[in-house]
Amino acid sequence: SSGASITVRDILAASQGQPVPQGGYQCMACCRLFPTLWSVKTHIQHSSQEGYSCKVYYRRLKALWEKEHKEQEAAAPRV
């Protein structure tokens, strides 16, 4: 659904394997760095007001993950 909320887990999953200099967290959509996970989440929620489309990026990414997960479940043999 297009109204899916972006969670902290989604943010962490998107950034897996991406080293971030100085510690902190990076928005994978616009590559800006933030000191806390909460600040990244807030940025994503209000990104359109700042002229960014980060919320759209994360929503589409989450939708793709959910679709992939459903396809994997459907392909898994029933026991």
PDB file of N, CA, C and O in Angstrom:
ATOM      1  N   SER A   1       0.839  -1.198   0.000  1.00  0.00           N
ATOM      2  CA  SER A   1       0.000   0.000   0.000  1.00  0.00           C
ATOM      3  C   SER A   1       0.868   1.239   0.000  1.00  0.00           C
ATOM      4  O   SER A   1       1.957   1.231   0.572  1.00  0.00           O
ATOM      5  N   SER A   2       0.407   2.299  -0.629  1.00  0.00           N
ATOM      6  CA  SER A   2       1.207   3.521  -0.725  1.00  0.00           C
ATOM      7  C   SER A   2       1.268   4.253   0.608  1.00  0.00           C
ATOM      8  O   SER A   2       2.097   5.147   0.774  1.00  0.00           O
ATOM      9  N   GLY A   3       0.419   3.899   1.555  1.00  0.00           N
ATOM     10  CA  GLY A   3       0.411   4.548   2.860  1.00  0.00           C
ATOM     11  C   GLY A   3       1.272   3.848   3.888  1.00  0.00           C
ATOM     12  O   GLY A   3       1.225   4.189   5.070  1.00  0.00           O
ATOM     13  N   ALA A   4       2.065   2.867   3.456  1.00  0.00           N
ATOM     14  CA  ALA A   4       2.906   2.117   4.393  1.00  0.00           C
ATOM     15  C   ALA A   4       3.873   3.057   5.094  1.00  0.00           C
ATOM     16  O   ALA A   4       4.540   3.867   4.451  1.00  0.00           O
ATOM     17  N   SER A   5       3.947   2.946   6.406  1.00  0.00           N
ATOM     18  CA  SER A   5       4.852   3.818   7.137  1.00  0.00           C
ATOM     19  C   SER A   5       6.248   3.220   7.130  1.00  0.00           C
ATOM     20  O   SER A   5       6.419   2.001   7.142  1.00  0.00           O
ATOM     21  N   ILE A   6       7.235   4.090   7.112  1.00  0.00           N
ATOM     22  CA  ILE A   6       8.632   3.679   7.108  1.00  0.00           C
ATOM     23  C   ILE A   6       9.068   3.519   8.555  1.00  0.00           C
ATOM     24  O   ILE A   6       8.923   4.435   9.364  1.00  0.00           O
ATOM     25  N   THR A   7       9.597   2.359   8.866  1.00  0.00           N
ATOM     26  CA  THR A   7      10.023   2.079  10.232  1.00  0.00           C
ATOM     27  C   THR A   7      11.538   2.178  10.356  1.00  0.00           C
ATOM     28  O   THR A   7      12.258   2.240   9.359  1.00  0.00           O
ATOM     29  N   VAL A   8      11.998   2.193  11.588  1.00  0.00           N
ATOM     30  CA  VAL A   8      13.431   2.201  11.862  1.00  0.00           C
ATOM     31  C   VAL A   8      14.062   0.946  11.249  1.00  0.00           C
ATOM     32  O   VAL A   8      15.165   1.003  10.706  1.00  0.00           O
ATOM     33  N   ARG A   9      13.363  -0.174  11.338  1.00  0.00           N
ATOM     34  CA  ARG A   9      13.862  -1.433  10.751  1.00  0.00           C
ATOM     35  C   ARG A   9      14.065  -1.279   9.246  1.00  0.00           C
ATOM     36  O   ARG A   9      15.044  -1.789   8.702  1.00  0.00           O
ATOM     37  N   ASP A  10      13.146  -0.578   8.563  1.00  0.00           N
ATOM     38  CA  ASP A  10      13.279  -0.353   7.120  1.00  0.00           C
ATOM     39  C   ASP A  10      14.523   0.479   6.821  1.00  0.00           C
ATOM     40  O   ASP A  10      15.263   0.187   5.882  1.00  0.00           O
ATOM     41  N   ILE A  11      14.745   1.507   7.620  1.00  0.00           N
ATOM     42  CA  ILE A  11      15.906   2.379   7.416  1.00  0.00           C
ATOM     43  C   ILE A  11      17.197   1.587   7.588  1.00  0.00           C
ATOM     44  O   ILE A  11      18.119   1.704   6.779  1.00  0.00           O
ATOM     45  N   LEU A  12      17.258   0.786   8.640  1.00  0.00           N
ATOM     46  CA  LEU A  12      18.453  -0.021   8.889  1.00  0.00           C
ATOM     47  C   LEU A  12      18.663  -1.064   7.796  1.00  0.00           C
ATOM     48  O   LEU A  12      19.794  -1.302   7.373  1.00  0.00           O
ATOM     49  N   ALA A  13      17.578  -1.686   7.337  1.00  0.00           N
ATOM     50  CA  ALA A  13      17.697  -2.692   6.286  1.00  0.00           C
ATOM     51  C   ALA A  13      18.210  -2.079   4.988  1.00  0.00           C
ATOM     52  O   ALA A  13      19.016  -2.692   4.288  1.00  0.00           O
ATOM     53  N   ALA A  14      17.751  -0.884   4.667  1.00  0.00           N
ATOM     54  CA  ALA A  14      18.185  -0.212   3.440  1.00  0.00           C
ATOM     55  C   ALA A  14      19.661   0.151   3.489  1.00  0.00           C
ATOM     56  O   ALA A  14      20.327   0.183   2.454  1.00  0.00           O
ATOM     57  N   SER A  15      20.172   0.423   4.673  1.00  0.00           N
ATOM     58  CA  SER A  15      21.563   0.867   4.787  1.00  0.00           C
ATOM     59  C   SER A  15      22.540  -0.260   5.113  1.00  0.00           C
ATOM     60  O   SER A  15      23.726  -0.004   5.324  1.00  0.00           O
ATOM     61  N   GLN A  16      22.062  -1.502   5.158  1.00  0.00           N
ATOM     62  CA  GLN A  16      22.937  -2.634   5.478  1.00  0.00           C
ATOM     63  C   GLN A  16      24.119  -2.670   4.528  1.00  0.00           C
ATOM     64  O   GLN A  16      23.966  -2.543   3.313  1.00  0.00           O
ATOM     65  N   GLY A  17      25.293  -2.843   5.100  1.00  0.00           N
ATOM     66  CA  GLY A  17      26.498  -2.966   4.299  1.00  0.00           C
ATOM     67  C   GLY A  17      27.045  -1.659   3.777  1.00  0.00           C
ATOM     68  O   GLY A  17      28.034  -1.656   3.045  1.00  0.00           O
ATOM     69  N   GLN A  18      26.428  -0.551   4.133  1.00  0.00           N
ATOM     70  CA  GLN A  18      26.912   0.752   3.687  1.00  0.00           C
ATOM     71  C   GLN A  18      27.641   1.439   4.831  1.00  0.00           C
ATOM     72  O   GLN A  18      27.004   1.905   5.777  1.00  0.00           O
ATOM     73  N   PRO A  19      28.970   1.510   4.762  1.00  0.00           N
ATOM     74  CA  PRO A  19      29.693   2.167   5.846  1.00  0.00           C
ATOM     75  C   PRO A  19      29.389   3.669   5.881  1.00  0.00           C
ATOM     76  O   PRO A  19      29.309   4.324   4.842  1.00  0.00           O
ATOM     77  N   VAL A  20      29.223   4.192   7.082  1.00  0.00           N
ATOM     78  CA  VAL A  20      28.927   5.615   7.244  1.00  0.00           C
ATOM     79  C   VAL A  20      30.081   6.250   8.012  1.00  0.00           C
ATOM     80  O   VAL A  20      30.379   5.839   9.134  1.00  0.00           O
ATOM     81  N   PRO A  21      30.733   7.251   7.419  1.00  0.00           N
ATOM     82  CA  PRO A  21      31.833   7.910   8.128  1.00  0.00           C
ATOM     83  C   PRO A  21      31.344   8.668   9.356  1.00  0.00           C
ATOM     84  O   PRO A  21      30.198   9.116   9.385  1.00  0.00           O
ATOM     85  N   GLN A  22      32.167   8.814  10.336  1.00  0.00           N
ATOM     86  CA  GLN A  22      31.891   9.545  11.588  1.00  0.00           C
ATOM     87  C   GLN A  22      30.766   8.934  12.410  1.00  0.00           C
ATOM     88  O   GLN A  22      30.251   9.598  13.309  1.00  0.00           O
ATOM     89  N   GLY A  23      30.370   7.721  12.144  1.00  0.00           N
ATOM     90  CA  GLY A  23      29.222   7.169  12.856  1.00  0.00           C
ATOM     91  C   GLY A  23      27.969   7.874  12.390  1.00  0.00           C
ATOM     92  O   GLY A  23      28.028   8.707  11.485  1.00  0.00           O
ATOM     93  N   GLY A  24      26.875   7.567  12.971  1.00  0.00           N
ATOM     94  CA  GLY A  24      25.626   8.185  12.551  1.00  0.00           C
ATOM     95  C   GLY A  24      24.927   7.337  11.514  1.00  0.00           C
ATOM     96  O   GLY A  24      25.243   6.160  11.342  1.00  0.00           O
ATOM     97  N   TYR A  25      23.971   7.942  10.820  1.00  0.00           N
ATOM     98  CA  TYR A  25      23.134   7.219   9.879  1.00  0.00           C
ATOM     99  C   TYR A  25      22.962   8.029   8.610  1.00  0.00           C
ATOM    100  O   TYR A  25      22.934   9.259   8.636  1.00  0.00           O
ATOM    101  N   GLN A  26      22.847   7.315   7.494  1.00  0.00           N
ATOM    102  CA  GLN A  26      22.722   7.977   6.206  1.00  0.00           C
ATOM    103  C   GLN A  26      21.374   7.675   5.593  1.00  0.00           C
ATOM    104  O   GLN A  26      20.918   6.532   5.608  1.00  0.00           O
ATOM    105  N   CYS A  27      20.740   8.691   5.058  1.00  0.00           N
ATOM    106  CA  CYS A  27      19.525   8.499   4.269  1.00  0.00           C
ATOM    107  C   CYS A  27      19.983   7.920   2.933  1.00  0.00           C
ATOM    108  O   CYS A  27      20.766   8.545   2.218  1.00  0.00           O
ATOM    109  N   MET A  28      19.497   6.732   2.597  1.00  0.00           N
ATOM    110  CA  MET A  28      19.944   6.069   1.382  1.00  0.00           C
ATOM    111  C   MET A  28      19.362   6.714   0.129  1.00  0.00           C
ATOM    112  O   MET A  28      19.817   6.422  -0.976  1.00  0.00           O
ATOM    113  N   ALA A  29      18.375   7.575   0.276  1.00  0.00           N
ATOM    114  CA  ALA A  29      17.771   8.235  -0.878  1.00  0.00           C
ATOM    115  C   ALA A  29      18.565   9.472  -1.299  1.00  0.00           C
ATOM    116  O   ALA A  29      18.847   9.655  -2.483  1.00  0.00           O
ATOM    117  N   CYS A  30      18.924  10.318  -0.339  1.00  0.00           N
ATOM    118  CA  CYS A  30      19.607  11.578  -0.678  1.00  0.00           C
ATOM    119  C   CYS A  30      21.060  11.603  -0.206  1.00  0.00           C
ATOM    120  O   CYS A  30      21.797  12.543  -0.505  1.00  0.00           O
ATOM    121  N   CYS A  31      21.472  10.563   0.536  1.00  0.00           N
ATOM    122  CA  CYS A  31      22.851  10.399   1.017  1.00  0.00           C
ATOM    123  C   CYS A  31      23.264  11.396   2.098  1.00  0.00           C
ATOM    124  O   CYS A  31      24.448  11.498   2.417  1.00  0.00           O
ATOM    125  N   ARG A  32      22.311  12.130   2.663  1.00  0.00           N
ATOM    126  CA  ARG A  32      22.649  13.039   3.768  1.00  0.00           C
ATOM    127  C   ARG A  32      22.922  12.226   5.028  1.00  0.00           C
ATOM    128  O   ARG A  32      22.328  11.168   5.237  1.00  0.00           O
ATOM    129  N   LEU A  33      23.822  12.730   5.861  1.00  0.00           N
ATOM    130  CA  LEU A  33      24.166  12.062   7.114  1.00  0.00           C
ATOM    131  C   LEU A  33      23.419  12.689   8.279  1.00  0.00           C
ATOM    132  O   LEU A  33      23.189  13.898   8.312  1.00  0.00           O
ATOM    133  N   PHE A  34      23.041  11.839   9.244  1.00  0.00           N
ATOM    134  CA  PHE A  34      22.316  12.287  10.418  1.00  0.00           C
ATOM    135  C   PHE A  34      22.929  11.649  11.656  1.00  0.00           C
ATOM    136  O   PHE A  34      23.425  10.524  11.593  1.00  0.00           O
ATOM    137  N   PRO A  35      22.899  12.356  12.781  1.00  0.00           N
ATOM    138  CA  PRO A  35      23.547  11.844  13.997  1.00  0.00           C
ATOM    139  C   PRO A  35      22.802  10.684  14.655  1.00  0.00           C
ATOM    140  O   PRO A  35      23.424   9.847  15.310  1.00  0.00           O
ATOM    141  N   THR A  36      21.491  10.623  14.493  1.00  0.00           N
ATOM    142  CA  THR A  36      20.705   9.571  15.156  1.00  0.00           C
ATOM    143  C   THR A  36      19.736   8.935  14.165  1.00  0.00           C
ATOM    144  O   THR A  36      19.395   9.523  13.138  1.00  0.00           O
ATOM    145  N   LEU A  37      19.304   7.733  14.492  1.00  0.00           N
ATOM    146  CA  LEU A  37      18.315   7.039  13.681  1.00  0.00           C
ATOM    147  C   LEU A  37      16.995   7.809  13.668  1.00  0.00           C
ATOM    148  O   LEU A  37      16.309   7.877  12.649  1.00  0.00           O
ATOM    149  N   TRP A  38      16.655   8.387  14.821  1.00  0.00           N
ATOM    150  CA  TRP A  38      15.422   9.175  14.920  1.00  0.00           C
ATOM    151  C   TRP A  38      15.465  10.375  13.967  1.00  0.00           C
ATOM    152  O   TRP A  38      14.457  10.716  13.348  1.00  0.00           O
ATOM    153  N   SER A  39      16.630  11.009  13.853  1.00  0.00           N
ATOM    154  CA  SER A  39      16.726  12.180  12.973  1.00  0.00           C
ATOM    155  C   SER A  39      16.583  11.781  11.505  1.00  0.00           C
ATOM    156  O   SER A  39      16.037  12.552  10.716  1.00  0.00           O
ATOM    157  N   VAL A  40      17.064  10.591  11.121  1.00  0.00           N
ATOM    158  CA  VAL A  40      16.871  10.115   9.750  1.00  0.00           C
ATOM    159  C   VAL A  40      15.388   9.861   9.504  1.00  0.00           C
ATOM    160  O   VAL A  40      14.851  10.254   8.469  1.00  0.00           O
ATOM    161  N   LYS A  41      14.733   9.208  10.450  1.00  0.00           N
ATOM    162  CA  LYS A  41      13.306   8.905  10.307  1.00  0.00           C
ATOM    163  C   LYS A  41      12.488  10.196  10.180  1.00  0.00           C
ATOM    164  O   LYS A  41      11.588  10.283   9.345  1.00  0.00           O
ATOM    165  N   THR A  42      12.797  11.177  10.994  1.00  0.00           N
ATOM    166  CA  THR A  42      12.113  12.468  10.927  1.00  0.00           C
ATOM    167  C   THR A  42      12.364  13.135   9.571  1.00  0.00           C
ATOM    168  O   THR A  42      11.445  13.683   8.961  1.00  0.00           O
ATOM    169  N   HIS A  43      13.610  13.084   9.109  1.00  0.00           N
ATOM    170  CA  HIS A  43      13.950  13.642   7.799  1.00  0.00           C
ATOM    171  C   HIS A  43      13.123  12.991   6.701  1.00  0.00           C
ATOM    172  O   HIS A  43      12.575  13.681   5.841  1.00  0.00           O
ATOM    173  N   ILE A  44      13.028  11.650   6.727  1.00  0.00           N
ATOM    174  CA  ILE A  44      12.281  10.931   5.700  1.00  0.00           C
ATOM    175  C   ILE A  44      10.807  11.337   5.729  1.00  0.00           C
ATOM    176  O   ILE A  44      10.199  11.565   4.683  1.00  0.00           O
ATOM    177  N   GLN A  45      10.238  11.424   6.930  1.00  0.00           N
ATOM    178  CA  GLN A  45       8.822  11.777   7.051  1.00  0.00           C
ATOM    179  C   GLN A  45       8.533  13.177   6.527  1.00  0.00           C
ATOM    180  O   GLN A  45       7.448  13.423   5.999  1.00  0.00           O
ATOM    181  N   HIS A  46       9.491  14.107   6.662  1.00  0.00           N
ATOM    182  CA  HIS A  46       9.274  15.496   6.266  1.00  0.00           C
ATOM    183  C   HIS A  46      10.101  15.895   5.049  1.00  0.00           C
ATOM    184  O   HIS A  46      10.272  17.082   4.775  1.00  0.00           O
ATOM    185  N   SER A  47      10.612  14.909   4.321  1.00  0.00           N
ATOM    186  CA  SER A  47      11.527  15.197   3.214  1.00  0.00           C
ATOM    187  C   SER A  47      10.891  16.051   2.118  1.00  0.00           C
ATOM    188  O   SER A  47      11.574  16.878   1.513  1.00  0.00           O
ATOM    189  N   SER A  48       9.614  15.869   1.856  1.00  0.00           N
ATOM    190  CA  SER A  48       8.984  16.653   0.790  1.00  0.00           C
ATOM    191  C   SER A  48       8.968  18.142   1.123  1.00  0.00           C
ATOM    192  O   SER A  48       9.035  18.979   0.223  1.00  0.00           O
ATOM    193  N   GLN A  49       8.881  18.473   2.405  1.00  0.00           N
ATOM    194  CA  GLN A  49       8.901  19.877   2.819  1.00  0.00           C
ATOM    195  C   GLN A  49      10.288  20.489   2.608  1.00  0.00           C
ATOM    196  O   GLN A  49      10.425  21.706   2.483  1.00  0.00           O
ATOM    197  N   GLU A  50      11.317  19.632   2.569  1.00  0.00           N
ATOM    198  CA  GLU A  50      12.689  20.082   2.362  1.00  0.00           C
ATOM    199  C   GLU A  50      13.096  20.020   0.888  1.00  0.00           C
ATOM    200  O   GLU A  50      14.220  20.378   0.535  1.00  0.00           O
ATOM    201  N   GLY A  51      12.177  19.564   0.027  1.00  0.00           N
ATOM    202  CA  GLY A  51      12.475  19.473  -1.396  1.00  0.00           C
ATOM    203  C   GLY A  51      13.087  18.144  -1.811  1.00  0.00           C
ATOM    204  O   GLY A  51      13.630  18.034  -2.910  1.00  0.00           O
ATOM    205  N   TYR A  52      13.010  17.139  -0.957  1.00  0.00           N
ATOM    206  CA  TYR A  52      13.541  15.818  -1.261  1.00  0.00           C
ATOM    207  C   TYR A  52      12.390  14.834  -1.458  1.00  0.00           C
ATOM    208  O   TYR A  52      11.269  15.078  -1.011  1.00  0.00           O
ATOM    209  N   SER A  53      12.679  13.723  -2.129  1.00  0.00           N
ATOM    210  CA  SER A  53      11.661  12.682  -2.323  1.00  0.00           C
ATOM    211  C   SER A  53      12.046  11.397  -1.596  1.00  0.00           C
ATOM    212  O   SER A  53      11.732  10.302  -2.063  1.00  0.00           O
ATOM    213  N   CYS A  54      12.713  11.524  -0.475  1.00  0.00           N
ATOM    214  CA  CYS A  54      13.200  10.369   0.277  1.00  0.00           C
ATOM    215  C   CYS A  54      12.069   9.457   0.732  1.00  0.00           C
ATOM    216  O   CYS A  54      12.214   8.235   0.721  1.00  0.00           O
ATOM    217  N   LYS A  55      10.945  10.044   1.130  1.00  0.00           N
ATOM    218  CA  LYS A  55       9.815   9.247   1.600  1.00  0.00           C
ATOM    219  C   LYS A  55       9.315   8.341   0.472  1.00  0.00           C
ATOM    220  O   LYS A  55       8.979   7.180   0.707  1.00  0.00           O
ATOM    221  N   VAL A  56       9.268   8.865  -0.733  1.00  0.00           N
ATOM    222  CA  VAL A  56       8.847   8.085  -1.893  1.00  0.00           C
ATOM    223  C   VAL A  56       9.815   6.931  -2.113  1.00  0.00           C
ATOM    224  O   VAL A  56       9.387   5.805  -2.367  1.00  0.00           O
ATOM    225  N   TYR A  57      11.112   7.194  -2.018  1.00  0.00           N
ATOM    226  CA  TYR A  57      12.140   6.160  -2.186  1.00  0.00           C
ATOM    227  C   TYR A  57      11.941   5.025  -1.192  1.00  0.00           C
ATOM    228  O   TYR A  57      11.897   3.857  -1.578  1.00  0.00           O
ATOM    229  N   TYR A  58      11.823   5.366   0.084  1.00  0.00           N
ATOM    230  CA  TYR A  58      11.679   4.336   1.112  1.00  0.00           C
ATOM    231  C   TYR A  58      10.352   3.581   0.992  1.00  0.00           C
ATOM    232  O   TYR A  58      10.302   2.377   1.243  1.00  0.00           O
ATOM    233  N   ARG A  59       9.291   4.272   0.615  1.00  0.00           N
ATOM    234  CA  ARG A  59       7.997   3.590   0.438  1.00  0.00           C
ATOM    235  C   ARG A  59       8.066   2.594  -0.711  1.00  0.00           C
ATOM    236  O   ARG A  59       7.556   1.479  -0.606  1.00  0.00           O
ATOM    237  N   ARG A  60       8.703   3.003  -1.815  1.00  0.00           N
ATOM    238  CA  ARG A  60       8.828   2.094  -2.959  1.00  0.00           C
ATOM    239  C   ARG A  60       9.727   0.913  -2.616  1.00  0.00           C
ATOM    240  O   ARG A  60       9.449  -0.222  -3.001  1.00  0.00           O
ATOM    241  N   LEU A  61      10.799   1.186  -1.894  1.00  0.00           N
ATOM    242  CA  LEU A  61      11.698   0.123  -1.474  1.00  0.00           C
ATOM    243  C   LEU A  61      10.960  -0.875  -0.587  1.00  0.00           C
ATOM    244  O   LEU A  61      11.097  -2.087  -0.757  1.00  0.00           O
ATOM    245  N   LYS A  62      10.181  -0.362   0.356  1.00  0.00           N
ATOM    246  CA  LYS A  62       9.422  -1.239   1.251  1.00  0.00           C
ATOM    247  C   LYS A  62       8.401  -2.053   0.460  1.00  0.00           C
ATOM    248  O   LYS A  62       8.220  -3.240   0.730  1.00  0.00           O
ATOM    249  N   ALA A  63       7.738  -1.438  -0.502  1.00  0.00           N
ATOM    250  CA  ALA A  63       6.766  -2.150  -1.328  1.00  0.00           C
ATOM    251  C   ALA A  63       7.444  -3.268  -2.118  1.00  0.00           C
ATOM    252  O   ALA A  63       6.888  -4.357  -2.256  1.00  0.00           O
ATOM    253  N   LEU A  64       8.642  -3.000  -2.637  1.00  0.00           N
ATOM    254  CA  LEU A  64       9.385  -4.037  -3.358  1.00  0.00           C
ATOM    255  C   LEU A  64       9.758  -5.191  -2.442  1.00  0.00           C
ATOM    256  O   LEU A  64       9.646  -6.354  -2.830  1.00  0.00           O
ATOM    257  N   TRP A  65      10.206  -4.876  -1.218  1.00  0.00           N
ATOM    258  CA  TRP A  65      10.551  -5.921  -0.256  1.00  0.00           C
ATOM    259  C   TRP A  65       9.337  -6.777   0.062  1.00  0.00           C
ATOM    260  O   TRP A  65       9.433  -8.004   0.110  1.00  0.00           O
ATOM    261  N   GLU A  66       8.181  -6.127   0.282  1.00  0.00           N
ATOM    262  CA  GLU A  66       6.969  -6.862   0.608  1.00  0.00           C
ATOM    263  C   GLU A  66       6.534  -7.757  -0.551  1.00  0.00           C
ATOM    264  O   GLU A  66       6.101  -8.888  -0.336  1.00  0.00           O
ATOM    265  N   LYS A  67       6.649  -7.254  -1.769  1.00  0.00           N
ATOM    266  CA  LYS A  67       6.303  -8.036  -2.958  1.00  0.00           C
ATOM    267  C   LYS A  67       7.240  -9.240  -3.076  1.00  0.00           C
ATOM    268  O   LYS A  67       6.799 -10.361  -3.328  1.00  0.00           O
ATOM    269  N   GLU A  68       8.530  -8.992  -2.891  1.00  0.00           N
ATOM    270  CA  GLU A  68       9.516 -10.070  -2.966  1.00  0.00           C
ATOM    271  C   GLU A  68       9.248 -11.132  -1.901  1.00  0.00           C
ATOM    272  O   GLU A  68       9.348 -12.329  -2.169  1.00  0.00           O
ATOM    273  N   HIS A  69       8.909 -10.687  -0.701  1.00  0.00           N
ATOM    274  CA  HIS A  69       8.623 -11.606   0.399  1.00  0.00           C
ATOM    275  C   HIS A  69       7.402 -12.476   0.071  1.00  0.00           C
ATOM    276  O   HIS A  69       7.412 -13.683   0.317  1.00  0.00           O
ATOM    277  N   LYS A  70       6.354 -11.861  -0.482  1.00  0.00           N
ATOM    278  CA  LYS A  70       5.147 -12.609  -0.851  1.00  0.00           C
ATOM    279  C   LYS A  70       5.446 -13.624  -1.946  1.00  0.00           C
ATOM    280  O   LYS A  70       4.927 -14.740  -1.924  1.00  0.00           O
ATOM    281  N   GLU A  71       6.293 -13.230  -2.913  1.00  0.00           N
ATOM    282  CA  GLU A  71       6.657 -14.144  -3.992  1.00  0.00           C
ATOM    283  C   GLU A  71       7.456 -15.321  -3.461  1.00  0.00           C
ATOM    284  O   GLU A  71       7.265 -16.452  -3.908  1.00  0.00           O
ATOM    285  N   GLN A  72       8.356 -15.064  -2.504  1.00  0.00           N
ATOM    286  CA  GLN A  72       9.136 -16.138  -1.906  1.00  0.00           C
ATOM    287  C   GLN A  72       8.237 -17.087  -1.126  1.00  0.00           C
ATOM    288  O   GLN A  72       8.416 -18.303  -1.183  1.00  0.00           O
ATOM    289  N   GLU A  73       7.271 -16.532  -0.398  1.00  0.00           N
ATOM    290  CA  GLU A  73       6.322 -17.379   0.351  1.00  0.00           C
ATOM    291  C   GLU A  73       5.500 -18.238  -0.603  1.00  0.00           C
ATOM    292  O   GLU A  73       5.255 -19.414  -0.333  1.00  0.00           O
ATOM    293  N   ALA A  74       5.079 -17.654  -1.706  1.00  0.00           N
ATOM    294  CA  ALA A  74       4.255 -18.393  -2.672  1.00  0.00           C
ATOM    295  C   ALA A  74       5.066 -19.494  -3.352  1.00  0.00           C
ATOM    296  O   ALA A  74       4.518 -20.540  -3.699  1.00  0.00           O
ATOM    297  N   ALA A  75       6.362 -19.268  -3.543  1.00  0.00           N
ATOM    298  CA  ALA A  75       7.213 -20.234  -4.205  1.00  0.00           C
ATOM    299  C   ALA A  75       7.704 -21.337  -3.263  1.00  0.00           C
ATOM    300  O   ALA A  75       8.148 -22.392  -3.715  1.00  0.00           O
ATOM    301  N   ALA A  76       7.622 -21.089  -1.955  1.00  0.00           N
ATOM    302  CA  ALA A  76       8.110 -22.066  -0.983  1.00  0.00           C
ATOM    303  C   ALA A  76       7.179 -23.278  -0.963  1.00  0.00           C
ATOM    304  O   ALA A  76       5.957 -23.133  -1.000  1.00  0.00           O
ATOM    305  N   PRO A  77       7.762 -24.459  -0.904  1.00  0.00           N
ATOM    306  CA  PRO A  77       6.923 -25.668  -0.848  1.00  0.00           C
ATOM    307  C   PRO A  77       6.160 -25.744   0.468  1.00  0.00           C
ATOM    308  O   PRO A  77       6.698 -25.431   1.530  1.00  0.00           O
ATOM    309  N   ARG A  78       4.923 -26.156   0.387  1.00  0.00           N
ATOM    310  CA  ARG A  78       4.094 -26.307   1.593  1.00  0.00           C
ATOM    311  C   ARG A  78       4.446 -27.628   2.268  1.00  0.00           C
ATOM    312  O   ARG A  78       4.608 -28.655   1.610  1.00  0.00           O
ATOM    313  N   VAL A  79       4.558 -27.583   3.581  1.00  0.00           N
ATOM    314  CA  VAL A  79       4.907 -28.805   4.327  1.00  0.00           C
ATOM    315  C   VAL A  79       3.697 -29.293   5.096  1.00  0.00           C
ATOM    316  O   VAL A  79       3.774 -30.307   5.790  1.00  0.00           O
TER     317      VAL A  79
END
